[in-house]
Amino acid sequence: VIQEQLMKMNSKRKRIVLLQNGDGLVTV
């Protein structure tokens, strides 16, 4: 649920943040 909200809010920004955190699973 949180993933969808984050993607809607900041899909591009979320990807960068997740990449920094090292979460490849969430960086769809």
mmCIF file of the N, C-alpha and C atoms, coordinates in Angstrom:
data_MODEL
# 
_entry.id   MODEL 
# 
loop_
_atom_site.group_PDB 
_atom_site.id 
_atom_site.type_symbol 
_atom_site.label_atom_id 
_atom_site.label_alt_id 
_atom_site.label_comp_id 
_atom_site.label_asym_id 
_atom_site.label_entity_id 
_atom_site.label_seq_id 
_atom_site.pdbx_PDB_ins_code 
_atom_site.Cartn_x 
_atom_site.Cartn_y 
_atom_site.Cartn_z 
_atom_site.occupancy 
_atom_site.B_iso_or_equiv 
_atom_site.pdbx_formal_charge 
_atom_site.auth_seq_id 
_atom_site.auth_comp_id 
_atom_site.auth_asym_id 
_atom_site.auth_atom_id 
_atom_site.pdbx_PDB_model_num 
ATOM 1  N N  . VAL A 1 1  ? 0.848  -1.203 0.000   1.00 0.00 ? 1  VAL A N  1 
ATOM 2  C CA . VAL A 1 1  ? 0.000  0.000  0.000   1.00 0.00 ? 1  VAL A CA 1 
ATOM 3  C C  . VAL A 1 1  ? 0.882  1.251  0.000   1.00 0.00 ? 1  VAL A C  1 
ATOM 4  N N  . ILE A 1 2  ? 1.901  1.246  0.829   1.00 0.00 ? 2  ILE A N  1 
ATOM 5  C CA . ILE A 1 2  ? 2.795  2.419  0.902   1.00 0.00 ? 2  ILE A CA 1 
ATOM 6  C C  . ILE A 1 2  ? 3.553  2.576  -0.414  1.00 0.00 ? 2  ILE A C  1 
ATOM 7  N N  . GLN A 1 3  ? 3.943  1.455  -1.003  1.00 0.00 ? 3  GLN A N  1 
ATOM 8  C CA . GLN A 1 3  ? 4.692  1.516  -2.261  1.00 0.00 ? 3  GLN A CA 1 
ATOM 9  C C  . GLN A 1 3  ? 3.886  2.243  -3.329  1.00 0.00 ? 3  GLN A C  1 
ATOM 10 N N  . GLU A 1 4  ? 2.608  1.891  -3.448  1.00 0.00 ? 4  GLU A N  1 
ATOM 11 C CA . GLU A 1 4  ? 1.766  2.534  -4.472  1.00 0.00 ? 4  GLU A CA 1 
ATOM 12 C C  . GLU A 1 4  ? 1.651  4.031  -4.210  1.00 0.00 ? 4  GLU A C  1 
ATOM 13 N N  . GLN A 1 5  ? 1.442  4.401  -2.956  1.00 0.00 ? 5  GLN A N  1 
ATOM 14 C CA . GLN A 1 5  ? 1.309  5.829  -2.628  1.00 0.00 ? 5  GLN A CA 1 
ATOM 15 C C  . GLN A 1 5  ? 2.598  6.562  -2.981  1.00 0.00 ? 5  GLN A C  1 
ATOM 16 N N  . LEU A 1 6  ? 3.731  5.991  -2.609  1.00 0.00 ? 6  LEU A N  1 
ATOM 17 C CA . LEU A 1 6  ? 5.010  6.642  -2.889  1.00 0.00 ? 6  LEU A CA 1 
ATOM 18 C C  . LEU A 1 6  ? 5.206  6.771  -4.395  1.00 0.00 ? 6  LEU A C  1 
ATOM 19 N N  . MET A 1 7  ? 4.871  5.713  -5.127  1.00 0.00 ? 7  MET A N  1 
ATOM 20 C CA . MET A 1 7  ? 5.035  5.754  -6.581  1.00 0.00 ? 7  MET A CA 1 
ATOM 21 C C  . MET A 1 7  ? 4.181  6.870  -7.171  1.00 0.00 ? 7  MET A C  1 
ATOM 22 N N  . LYS A 1 8  ? 2.968  7.004  -6.693  1.00 0.00 ? 8  LYS A N  1 
ATOM 23 C CA . LYS A 1 8  ? 2.088  8.058  -7.216  1.00 0.00 ? 8  LYS A CA 1 
ATOM 24 C C  . LYS A 1 8  ? 2.642  9.434  -6.855  1.00 0.00 ? 8  LYS A C  1 
ATOM 25 N N  . MET A 1 9  ? 3.126  9.579  -5.635  1.00 0.00 ? 9  MET A N  1 
ATOM 26 C CA . MET A 1 9  ? 3.647  10.881 -5.203  1.00 0.00 ? 9  MET A CA 1 
ATOM 27 C C  . MET A 1 9  ? 4.956  11.215 -5.922  1.00 0.00 ? 9  MET A C  1 
ATOM 28 N N  . ASN A 1 10 ? 5.927  10.330 -5.802  1.00 0.00 ? 10 ASN A N  1 
ATOM 29 C CA . ASN A 1 10 ? 7.236  10.587 -6.440  1.00 0.00 ? 10 ASN A CA 1 
ATOM 30 C C  . ASN A 1 10 ? 7.780  9.287  -7.008  1.00 0.00 ? 10 ASN A C  1 
ATOM 31 N N  . SER A 1 11 ? 7.367  8.959  -8.216  1.00 0.00 ? 11 SER A N  1 
ATOM 32 C CA . SER A 1 11 ? 7.842  7.719  -8.827  1.00 0.00 ? 11 SER A CA 1 
ATOM 33 C C  . SER A 1 11 ? 9.338  7.817  -9.114  1.00 0.00 ? 11 SER A C  1 
ATOM 34 N N  . LYS A 1 12 ? 9.756  8.915  -9.716  1.00 0.00 ? 12 LYS A N  1 
ATOM 35 C CA . LYS A 1 12 ? 11.177 9.071  -10.040 1.00 0.00 ? 12 LYS A CA 1 
ATOM 36 C C  . LYS A 1 12 ? 12.003 9.250  -8.770  1.00 0.00 ? 12 LYS A C  1 
ATOM 37 N N  . ARG A 1 13 ? 11.527 10.116 -7.894  1.00 0.00 ? 13 ARG A N  1 
ATOM 38 C CA . ARG A 1 13 ? 12.284 10.389 -6.673  1.00 0.00 ? 13 ARG A CA 1 
ATOM 39 C C  . ARG A 1 13 ? 12.368 9.125  -5.817  1.00 0.00 ? 13 ARG A C  1 
ATOM 40 N N  . LYS A 1 14 ? 11.276 8.382  -5.758  1.00 0.00 ? 14 LYS A N  1 
ATOM 41 C CA . LYS A 1 14 ? 11.257 7.155  -4.967  1.00 0.00 ? 14 LYS A CA 1 
ATOM 42 C C  . LYS A 1 14 ? 12.336 6.190  -5.466  1.00 0.00 ? 14 LYS A C  1 
ATOM 43 N N  . ARG A 1 15 ? 12.445 6.092  -6.780  1.00 0.00 ? 15 ARG A N  1 
ATOM 44 C CA . ARG A 1 15 ? 13.435 5.174  -7.342  1.00 0.00 ? 15 ARG A CA 1 
ATOM 45 C C  . ARG A 1 15 ? 14.832 5.528  -6.845  1.00 0.00 ? 15 ARG A C  1 
ATOM 46 N N  . ILE A 1 16 ? 15.162 6.818  -6.867  1.00 0.00 ? 16 ILE A N  1 
ATOM 47 C CA . ILE A 1 16 ? 16.490 7.256  -6.435  1.00 0.00 ? 16 ILE A CA 1 
ATOM 48 C C  . ILE A 1 16 ? 16.694 6.938  -4.957  1.00 0.00 ? 16 ILE A C  1 
ATOM 49 N N  . VAL A 1 17 ? 15.700 7.264  -4.152  1.00 0.00 ? 17 VAL A N  1 
ATOM 50 C CA . VAL A 1 17 ? 15.819 7.028  -2.708  1.00 0.00 ? 17 VAL A CA 1 
ATOM 51 C C  . VAL A 1 17 ? 15.984 5.543  -2.433  1.00 0.00 ? 17 VAL A C  1 
ATOM 52 N N  . LEU A 1 18 ? 15.185 4.718  -3.108  1.00 0.00 ? 18 LEU A N  1 
ATOM 53 C CA . LEU A 1 18 ? 15.262 3.281  -2.883  1.00 0.00 ? 18 LEU A CA 1 
ATOM 54 C C  . LEU A 1 18 ? 16.616 2.756  -3.339  1.00 0.00 ? 18 LEU A C  1 
ATOM 55 N N  . LEU A 1 19 ? 17.122 3.295  -4.452  1.00 0.00 ? 19 LEU A N  1 
ATOM 56 C CA . LEU A 1 19 ? 18.427 2.859  -4.940  1.00 0.00 ? 19 LEU A CA 1 
ATOM 57 C C  . LEU A 1 19 ? 19.489 3.162  -3.897  1.00 0.00 ? 19 LEU A C  1 
ATOM 58 N N  . GLN A 1 20 ? 19.409 4.325  -3.279  1.00 0.00 ? 20 GLN A N  1 
ATOM 59 C CA . GLN A 1 20 ? 20.378 4.696  -2.251  1.00 0.00 ? 20 GLN A CA 1 
ATOM 60 C C  . GLN A 1 20 ? 20.264 3.745  -1.063  1.00 0.00 ? 20 GLN A C  1 
ATOM 61 N N  . ASN A 1 21 ? 19.028 3.398  -0.692  1.00 0.00 ? 21 ASN A N  1 
ATOM 62 C CA . ASN A 1 21 ? 18.824 2.501  0.448   1.00 0.00 ? 21 ASN A CA 1 
ATOM 63 C C  . ASN A 1 21 ? 19.240 1.075  0.095   1.00 0.00 ? 21 ASN A C  1 
ATOM 64 N N  . GLY A 1 22 ? 19.231 0.766  -1.193  1.00 0.00 ? 22 GLY A N  1 
ATOM 65 C CA . GLY A 1 22 ? 19.621 -0.586 -1.618  1.00 0.00 ? 22 GLY A CA 1 
ATOM 66 C C  . GLY A 1 22 ? 18.425 -1.515 -1.685  1.00 0.00 ? 22 GLY A C  1 
ATOM 67 N N  . ASP A 1 23 ? 17.234 -0.973 -1.911  1.00 0.00 ? 23 ASP A N  1 
ATOM 68 C CA . ASP A 1 23 ? 16.033 -1.811 -2.005  1.00 0.00 ? 23 ASP A CA 1 
ATOM 69 C C  . ASP A 1 23 ? 15.696 -2.043 -3.471  1.00 0.00 ? 23 ASP A C  1 
ATOM 70 N N  . GLY A 1 24 ? 16.272 -3.070 -4.052  1.00 0.00 ? 24 GLY A N  1 
ATOM 71 C CA . GLY A 1 24 ? 16.030 -3.356 -5.464  1.00 0.00 ? 24 GLY A CA 1 
ATOM 72 C C  . GLY A 1 24 ? 14.620 -3.879 -5.682  1.00 0.00 ? 24 GLY A C  1 
ATOM 73 N N  . LEU A 1 25 ? 14.073 -4.538 -4.681  1.00 0.00 ? 25 LEU A N  1 
ATOM 74 C CA . LEU A 1 25 ? 12.743 -5.122 -4.830  1.00 0.00 ? 25 LEU A CA 1 
ATOM 75 C C  . LEU A 1 25 ? 11.687 -4.041 -4.980  1.00 0.00 ? 25 LEU A C  1 
ATOM 76 N N  . VAL A 1 26 ? 11.872 -2.936 -4.270  1.00 0.00 ? 26 VAL A N  1 
ATOM 77 C CA . VAL A 1 26 ? 10.870 -1.869 -4.321  1.00 0.00 ? 26 VAL A CA 1 
ATOM 78 C C  . VAL A 1 26 ? 11.155 -0.920 -5.475  1.00 0.00 ? 26 VAL A C  1 
ATOM 79 N N  . THR A 1 27 ? 12.366 -0.965 -6.025  1.00 0.00 ? 27 THR A N  1 
ATOM 80 C CA . THR A 1 27 ? 12.703 -0.060 -7.129  1.00 0.00 ? 27 THR A CA 1 
ATOM 81 C C  . THR A 1 27 ? 12.220 -0.672 -8.434  1.00 0.00 ? 27 THR A C  1 
ATOM 82 N N  . VAL A 1 28 ? 10.912 -0.743 -8.611  1.00 0.00 ? 28 VAL A N  1 
ATOM 83 C CA . VAL A 1 28 ? 10.349 -1.348 -9.823  1.00 0.00 ? 28 VAL A CA 1 
ATOM 84 C C  . VAL A 1 28 ? 10.396 -0.328 -10.948 1.00 0.00 ? 28 VAL A C  1 
# 
